[in-house]
Amino acid sequence: MEADGPFDRSLRRLRRNRAGDSAWLETRIADELAERLDLVARRFESALVLGGSRTLADLMRARGIKVMHADAGARLSTGGVQCDEDRLPFADGAFDLVVAAGALDTVNDLPGALVLIRRALQPDGLFLAAFAGAGSLPSLRAALAAADEAEGKGASPRIHPQVDVRAAGDLLGRAGFALPVADSERLNVRYASLLPLVRDLRAIAATNILAARARRPIGRLGLAAAIADFESRAEPDGRTAERFEIIHLSGWAPAPGQPQPARRGSATASLADALKNCG
């Protein structure tokens, strides 16, 4: 075990090795990142794709971009590099685009990873990322709490801490990105039972990888309670809604001549006055 942070690095690698190659959420995130890239009016030559999604790497190649694929697991495209995102081995300025799909929420040192990503970009290079953030999986959280209560052993961390959209934007700025932007979208998915949701999470390596000291297995009694709690939240058709809050990040490596945000307090008109004049 490698425990230099909240996550077990060895277990993270193992889970990412076992994840599926065509998980629906990974594909959904990859498609959205590719669509956002298409809105950028410039051509990119070389991309670093972070995360296990071969779909994203293929989408970048389909756009004529040379791809280096890196991930903590071994689910890599040809010529990929197995590494953690907070231990990137690439030279400064090696890429003009870095795209990360669904992996940054389980990095031990997320601020450090963002700094390394920014350094790996050429001046005026673009960073795009998406991952599940705070507000995700409320039904699963409740079901797991019911499992702990049924076993009478006290609450145990079952889902890792998640980054909210405001904190994500702050981290981009602290890492030195220019024009940082963070936004989020909500995906609601309905499940017939708890187990298909767990299978979906396993397919994207999103099950519990907290350090061993924070993990406690669920017994049969707890599992039965979790399944029952999840089913108790079902809608009239028997399906239970689950929520995924997907955080999207974008930022640019600093370069001369880039647009700069206005200095705070430099506005010449009042927002309140502008609103009064609306309508």
C-alpha positions in Angstrom: 0.0 0.0 0.0 1.1 3.5 -0.8 -0.6 5.9 1.7 0.8 9.4 1.2 -2.7 10.9 1.1 -6.4 10.0 1.4 -6.2 7.4 -1.4 -4.4 4.1 -1.6 -2.3 4.5 -4.8 -1.9 0.7 -5.3 -5.6 0.1 -5.0 -6.3 3.0 -7.3 -4.1 1.4 -9.9 -5.7 -2.0 -9.4 -9.3 -0.6 -9.7 -8.4 1.4 -12.9 -6.8 -1.7 -14.4 -10.1 -3.6 -13.9 -12.4 -0.9 -15.1 -14.4 -1.3 -18.3 -13.3 0.2 -21.6 -16.8 1.6 -22.6 -18.5 2.7 -19.4 -21.4 5.0 -20.2 -20.3 7.8 -17.8 -16.7 7.8 -19.1 -18.0 7.9 -22.7 -20.5 10.7 -21.8 -17.7 12.8 -20.3 -15.3 12.1 -23.2 -18.0 13.3 -25.7 -18.7 16.4 -23.7 -15.0 17.3 -23.5 -14.6 16.8 -27.3 -17.6 19.0 -27.9 -16.1 21.8 -25.7 -12.8 21.5 -27.5 -14.6 21.9 -30.9 -15.8 25.3 -29.6 -12.2 26.6 -29.4 -11.2 28.4 -32.5 -7.6 27.2 -32.8 -5.8 24.0 -33.9 -4.0 21.8 -31.4 -1.1 19.6 -32.4 -0.2 17.5 -29.4 -2.4 16.4 -26.5 -1.8 14.7 -23.2 -4.9 12.6 -22.4 -5.2 11.8 -18.7 -7.5 9.1 -17.4 -8.4 5.6 -18.6 -10.8 6.6 -21.3 -9.6 5.2 -24.6 -12.7 6.9 -26.1 -11.3 10.3 -25.3 -7.9 9.5 -26.7 -9.6 8.2 -29.9 -11.7 11.4 -30.2 -8.5 13.5 -30.0 -6.8 11.4 -32.7 -9.9 11.7 -34.9 -9.4 15.5 -34.8 -5.9 15.1 -36.1 -4.1 15.6 -32.8 -1.1 13.6 -31.8 -1.9 11.9 -28.4 0.0 10.8 -25.4 -2.2 8.8 -23.1 -1.4 8.6 -19.4 -3.3 6.9 -16.5 -2.7 5.3 -13.1 -3.9 2.0 -14.5 -2.8 0.0 -17.5 -5.9 0.7 -19.7 -3.9 2.8 -22.1 -3.8 3.4 -25.8 -0.7 2.2 -27.7 2.4 4.0 -26.4 0.7 5.2 -23.2 2.4 5.9 -19.9 1.3 4.5 -16.6 1.6 7.1 -13.9 -0.3 9.1 -11.3 -1.6 12.5 -12.2 0.3 14.1 -9.3 3.5 12.4 -10.5 3.6 13.3 -14.2 6.9 12.5 -15.9 6.6 14.9 -18.8 8.9 17.8 -19.6 7.7 21.4 -19.3 5.9 22.6 -22.4 5.6 19.2 -23.9 2.0 19.6 -25.1 -0.3 22.3 -26.3 -3.4 20.5 -24.9 -4.1 18.5 -21.8 -7.5 16.8 -21.4 -8.5 14.8 -18.3 -11.6 12.6 -18.2 -12.9 11.5 -14.8 -9.8 10.8 -12.8 -8.7 13.9 -11.0 -11.3 13.5 -8.2 -9.2 10.6 -6.8 -5.7 12.2 -7.0 -3.9 12.4 -3.6 -2.4 15.8 -4.4 -4.9 17.6 -6.7 -3.3 21.0 -6.4 0.1 19.5 -7.2 -1.4 17.6 -10.2 -2.8 20.9 -11.6 0.6 22.6 -11.3 2.2 19.7 -13.1 -0.4 19.9 -15.8 0.1 23.6 -16.3 3.8 23.1 -16.5 3.4 20.4 -19.1 1.6 22.9 -21.3 3.2 25.2 -23.8 2.5 28.9 -23.3 -1.1 29.5 -24.4 -1.9 25.8 -24.2 -5.3 24.6 -23.1 -6.4 22.4 -20.2 -9.9 20.8 -20.2 -11.1 18.4 -17.5 -14.3 16.8 -16.2 -15.0 14.6 -13.1 -17.7 13.8 -10.6 -17.9 16.5 -7.9 -19.7 17.4 -4.7 -23.4 16.6 -4.7 -22.9 13.3 -6.5 -24.5 10.0 -5.4 -26.9 11.2 -2.6 -29.0 8.0 -2.8 -25.9 5.8 -2.5 -24.6 7.8 0.4 -28.0 7.3 2.2 -28.0 3.6 1.5 -24.4 3.1 2.8 -25.3 5.1 5.9 -28.2 2.6 6.4 -25.7 -0.3 6.1 -23.5 1.1 8.8 -26.5 1.7 11.1 -27.8 -1.8 10.6 -24.4 -3.3 11.5 -24.2 -1.1 14.6 -20.5 -0.3 14.1 -20.7 3.5 13.6 -20.3 5.4 10.4 -17.5 4.5 8.1 -16.3 6.6 5.1 -17.6 4.8 2.0 -17.4 7.6 -0.6 -14.4 9.8 -0.9 -14.6 13.6 -0.3 -15.6 15.4 -3.4 -14.5 18.8 -4.8 -17.2 21.4 -5.3 -17.3 23.7 -8.3 -16.1 26.8 -6.5 -13.2 25.1 -4.9 -12.2 23.6 -8.3 -12.1 27.0 -9.8 -10.0 28.4 -7.0 -7.5 25.5 -7.4 -7.1 26.3 -11.1 -6.2 29.9 -10.2 -3.8 28.8 -7.5 -2.1 26.4 -10.0 -1.3 29.4 -12.2 -3.8 28.9 -15.0 -5.0 32.0 -16.9 -8.7 32.6 -17.6 -9.8 29.7 -15.3 -13.4 28.6 -15.6 -15.3 26.0 -13.6 -18.9 25.0 -14.2 -21.0 21.9 -13.5 -23.8 19.9 -15.1 -26.2 17.5 -13.4 -26.9 14.0 -14.7 -29.8 12.1 -13.3 -29.8 8.4 -13.8 -32.5 6.0 -12.7 -31.7 2.5 -11.4 -33.8 -0.6 -10.9 -31.7 -1.5 -7.8 -28.5 -0.7 -6.0 -26.3 -3.3 -7.7 -26.5 -1.9 -11.2 -25.3 1.4 -9.8 -22.4 -0.3 -8.1 -21.5 -2.0 -11.3 -21.5 1.4 -13.1 -19.1 2.8 -10.5 -16.8 -0.2 -10.8 -16.7 0.3 -14.5 -15.2 3.8 -14.0 -13.0 2.8 -11.0 -15.1 5.0 -8.7 -15.6 2.6 -5.8 -13.9 3.1 -2.5 -10.2 3.5 -2.7 -9.6 5.4 0.5 -6.5 4.3 2.5 -6.9 1.0 4.2 -7.2 2.6 7.7 -10.4 4.3 6.5 -12.0 1.3 4.8 -14.3 -1.3 6.5 -16.1 -4.0 4.5 -19.9 -4.2 4.6 -21.3 -7.5 5.9 -24.4 -9.3 4.7 -26.6 -7.5 7.2 -25.3 -4.1 6.0 -25.7 -5.0 2.3 -29.3 -6.1 2.8 -30.0 -2.8 4.6 -28.3 -0.8 1.9 -30.3 -2.5 -0.8 -33.6 -2.0 1.1 -32.8 1.7 1.7 -32.1 2.3 -2.0 -35.3 0.5 -3.0 -37.3 2.6 -0.5 -36.4 5.7 -2.5 -37.8 4.3 -5.7 -40.3 6.2 -7.8 -43.7 4.7 -8.7 -42.2 2.7 -11.6 -39.8 1.0 -9.2 -36.6 2.9 -10.2 -34.5 5.0 -7.9 -33.0 8.3 -9.1 -29.3 8.9 -8.6 -27.4 12.1 -9.3 -24.0 12.8 -10.8 -22.7 16.3 -10.5 -20.0 16.7 -13.3 -17.5 19.5 -12.8 -15.9 20.9 -15.9 -12.6 22.8 -15.8 -10.8 24.9 -18.3 -7.8 27.1 -18.2 -4.9 28.3 -20.3 -1.1 28.2 -19.7 -0.1 31.9 -19.3 1.4 33.6 -22.3 2.1 37.2 -23.4 -0.8 38.9 -25.1 -3.5 36.8 -23.5 -6.7 38.6 -22.5 -6.6 39.6 -18.8 -9.6 39.7 -16.4 -10.6 43.2 -15.3 -9.0 44.4 -12.0 -11.5 44.0 -9.1 -13.1 47.4 -8.4 -12.3 48.8 -11.9 -15.9 48.7 -13.1 -17.3 52.1 -14.2 -21.0 51.1 -14.0 -23.0 49.6 -11.1 -24.6 46.2 -11.5 -27.5 47.4 -9.4 -28.0 50.3 -11.8 -27.8 48.0 -14.8 -30.4 45.7 -13.4 -32.7 48.7 -12.7 -32.6 49.6 -16.4 -33.4 46.0 -17.6 -36.9 45.4 -18.9 
